[in-house]
Amino acid sequence: MFPLNQWYVAGFVWELKDKPLARTLLNRPVVMFRTDSGEVAALEDRCCHRSVPLSCGALEDGGIRCGYHGLLYAPNGQCIEIPGQVKIPGKACVQAYKVAVRNEIIWLWLGETFDSQPAGLPPEIAAHDNPRYKYKGGVFHYDAPYQLIHDNLLDLSHVGYVHTKTIGGNAKTHMEAPTNVSSDGDKVRVVRWMKASQPPATYSAAWPFKGKIDRWQEIDFHITHLNIFTGAVDADTESLEDPDRGGFHMRGFHGITPETETTSHYFWTMASSSHPDAPDNLELVYQQTAVTFEEDRVIIEAQYRNMCQFGNASMIDIHVDAGANRARRIVAMLSRQAEQAA
């Protein structure tokens, strides 16, 4: 079971073009599409006639038409046309999911029951609409459980070993960085500082630092996504406690949505600042981030294959695991609640 009664990331608005988009989310096959008015709709990916995936069909002004016998479905899941048949049975419908679009992110409310109501709006990802930043993103598919991705993002000590060509830097500095871990309800926050460190390759390419830098990593874990604020200023020029500090900023959005118990979707964007005296760095930051996240995917999938091969082999915890362990306890508690309600 997964934590339910949550807004989960299902995609980005720019993915919806002239064809249906099919994804499995928490073991639920879903088809998404834009309506003729530009709204986003999400239905269970199944025709009520013979269970052919609606994603095999085509979009029309009225909704989505099944590619097998032509039944046409409105965005609310109701069948509104059966070719060659005047009367439409009242039961001719499929489940429609509650959808919200915010900051170009598509969120689906996945509840304990189909009729459960959302608890407010999905979260705001303010960096997407902040004129200080430009952003770009993408989607990865993982052959690994989603909590292994949580573990990776909550423990950035691995950066010095896995991402040596991009955002890495000195591995010893990363492992020894002063770290503060706190939690509030179902949220976890991890803050790490690396003062007087050498700028990694991505930072040097994106920002004209003068020498050593004071670097920060602020990780905010939520059940269905993480916000990670990283960056740096020239060493000894600004306080890392100042929320309005300048320097190079990278604000990452990480929507981690289980596909199944053993596979996952990773929806990500990176918003960054540009130096006023330097060229726009959006494409550079995007390309470097994509390489970085692909490196994560490769190592996490290798990790999971080894976990399967070694079965129940014990794994020890070390000092960098504090944030990930708190998040796992929260997910376990909410998953148990979902299982009890089923």
N, C-alpha and C positions, 0 to 999 in steps of 0.2 A: 504494500500500500504506500501511497504518497500523501503528503500533507494536502488536504483539500480545503475548500472554501477560501481559495486564493486566486488572485489575478496572475496568470502565467503568460509569459511571452510566447506568441505564436508566429511572429514574423515582423517584417517591416512593410510599410505601405508601398515602397518602391518595388517590392517583389510582385505585387498584384498588377498584372498587365492585361492581356486579352485572352488569357486562358485560366482555368481553375488551378488553384494551388493546393495540393494534397500534403498533409502532414499527419503523423500519428503523435498525439500528445497524451502522456500518461495512459498509454495503451488504448486511446480513443482515436480511431481514424476520423479525421476532420478534413473538409474541403472548404477553402476560403475563396472569395471572389468579391469584386466591386460591383455594386448595383448601378443601374442607369443614372442614379442621382449622385454617384460617387461614394456612397457609404460602403463600409466593409461588412460582409455577411459571412457567417461560418455555420455550416451544417454538418451533421454526421455524414460521412462519406459512403452513403448507401441509398440506392433507390428502393422505395418500399415495395416495388413490384417484384423484382427478382434479385435484389441485393447487388446489382452491378454498381461499382463505385461511381458516384456522380462526377468525380474528377476525370472520368473517361469521357464525359460529355462536353457540351459547349455552352458558352455564355450567350444569353439573349437579353434584350431590354427588360423582360419580365423576371429574369432570374437565371437559373441553370437548368439545361435540358439534358436528361439522361441519354447517353449514347447508345442504348440498347433498344428501347421501344419508344423513346421520345417524350416521356413524361416530363412536364415542365414544373419546376419548383420555384416558389417565391422565396425571397430572403428570409421569411419567417418559418420556412420548412414545409409550408402547405403546398400540396400539389394543386396547380391551377389549370392544368390542361392535360388531357389524355387523348392523343390523336385517334380519331375514329370512334370516340365515345363521348357522349354528351354529359352524362351524369358522372360526377366525380365522388367516389366514396368519402365520407367524412374522415375515415381513418387513413386516407391516403396522404400521409405526411411523414416527415422525418424530424429529428430533434434539431432545433436551432440553438446555437450557443450565444450567450451574451458577450458582445464584443465592444471594446472601447479602443479608440485610437488616441494616443497622446504622445506628443513630441515625435511623431512619425513611427511610433512603435505600436504594433497590434497586440492587444492583450485580450485573452479569453478568461472568463470567470469559470473555473472548474470547481463545482461544489459537490457536497456529499450526495445531493439529489439534483435532478435536472431542473427542478423548480426553485432551488435555493437562490436567494437574492444577493447580489454583490454588497459587500460591506464598504460602500463608498467608491470613489474613483480609483483607478490604478495609480501607481506612484508617478510623480512628475520627475522627468530627467531634465533638469533645468539647463544643463550645459548645451543641450541641443538648440535652445532658443536664446542663448546668451551671445550678444554681439562680440564679446571678447574672443569667442572661439569659433573655429570651423570644425566640422566633424564628418566622418565617413565610417562605414562599417560593413559587416558581412555576416555570414552564417557558416558554422562548422558542424559537421555531424561526427559524433564520437561513438565508436564501438567500445563503450565503457559506461559504467553507472555514473549518474550525475553527481553523486557526492564525492567522487574522486576529483571532479573539477572544482567543487567547493574547496576541498582540501588544498588543491594547488593554488587557488587564488587567495586563500587566507594565510598561506605560508609563502611569502615572497623571498625567503632566504634561498630558495632554489635558483633565483634569477642569476646569481653569480656563476652557477655551474651550467645551467641549461641554455642561457641566452648570452653567451660570450660575445657574439658578433653584433648584438643590437643594444639591449637595455641592461646588460650585465654589469660589468665593472669588477672590482676586486671581490672574489668569493669570500675571503676571510672577513672583509668589511660587512658583507651581507649577513653572514652567520653571527657576527658579534654585535649587530646593530641593536641599540637600546629599543626595547619593544614594550608597549603598553597594551594590554588586552582588557576590554571591558564588555559588559553585556547589559541589555535593558529589554526585558520581556523576550520577544523572539528575534532580537537583533544582536549582532556582535560587531564590535569595532576593534580594529587592530591598527596601531600607529607605530611607525618605525622611523627613526632618524639616522642618517648617515652623514655626519658632518665632516668637512675637510676631506672629501673623497674625490677620486678622479672621475670626471664625467665619462659615462659610457658612450659608445659609438653613436647611438641614435641621438642622444642629447647634444653631442658636439656638432652633429650634422644639422640639427634643427635650431640651435641657439648659439650665439657668439659669446660663450663663456670666456672669462679672462684667465682662468686657471682652475684651481680646485673649487669644488661646489659643496654647498650644504643641501643635502637631498632628503626628501621625505616620501613616505608611502602611507596613505590613509585608506584603510579598507573597511567598507561598511557592508556587512552581510545582512541580507533580508532573505526570507524563505525562498523567493522565486528569482532573485537577482542580487547582484553585488554592484556597488559603486566604488570605484577605486580611483583616488586622486593622488597622482604622483607628480614629481617635478623637482626643480632645483633652482637655487639662486647662487650667485657668486658667494664664495665662502665669506662669512663674517660681515655680510652686508644687510641682512634682514632677519628678523625673528621668525622661526618656523612656527611659532604660536600665533602669529598675526594672520587672521583669516583673509586679509586683503593684501597679503604679500605678493610681490611681483615675480619676475623670473619666468622660467619655462614651465608651463602647466600642461599636464596630460590627464584628462578626466575620462576614465574608461567606464562604459556601461557593459555589464555582463549578464545577459538573461539566460539562465541555465534551466532548461525545461526537459524533464525526462521524456524520452520517447517510449521506452519500455523499462523493465527493471535492469537491463544490461546495455542499453543504448541511450544516447542523449543528443539534444540539440543545444548548440551554443550560439546565441545571438549576441553580437558585440558591436559597439561603436567606440571610436576614440575621438574626443574633442581636444584640440590643442590650441595654444596661443602662439602667435608669431611675433618675433622681434620687429619693432617698427623700422629698423635699419637693415633688415634682412629680407630675402624673398619669402613669399608665402610658402609655408612648410607642410601644408595639408597632405599633399600626395606623398611626400617623403615619410611623414609620420604614419600615414595609412599603410604604406608598403612595409615599413619596418615593423609595425604592429602585427600585420598579417603574417609576416615571417615568424615573429615571436610566438604568436598563438598557434601556428602550425607546429612549431617545436614542442609546445606544450601538448598538443594533441598526440604527436608521435610518442612522446615518453609516457603519457597517461594510458594510451592504448597498450603499450608494451608492458606497463605496470599491471594492467588488468589481465592481460594474457598470462603473465607470470603468476598472478594471484589464483587464477583458475587452474593452472598447471600444478601449483604447490598445495592446492586445497586449503585446509585450515591451518596452515603454517602460522605460527604466532608472529606478531609484529610489535616491536617495542616503540614507545613514545620517547621523543627527545624534547628539548626546550622550545623548539619552533612550532610544536603541534598544539599549543594552548588554544589558539583561535579556532582551528579546525575542529578540535575536540568539543568546544562549546557549541559550535554550530551543529555538529552531529547529535549532541544531546537534545537540542531543540527540535531538529527534524524527527528524531526518534519519538519524542513525546507527541508531536502533532500527528505523526503517522499512526501511532497507537490510537489516538482519538478518532482518526478517520476510520480505522479498522473496527473500533467498537461501535461506531455509528452505522456501519454498513449492514 
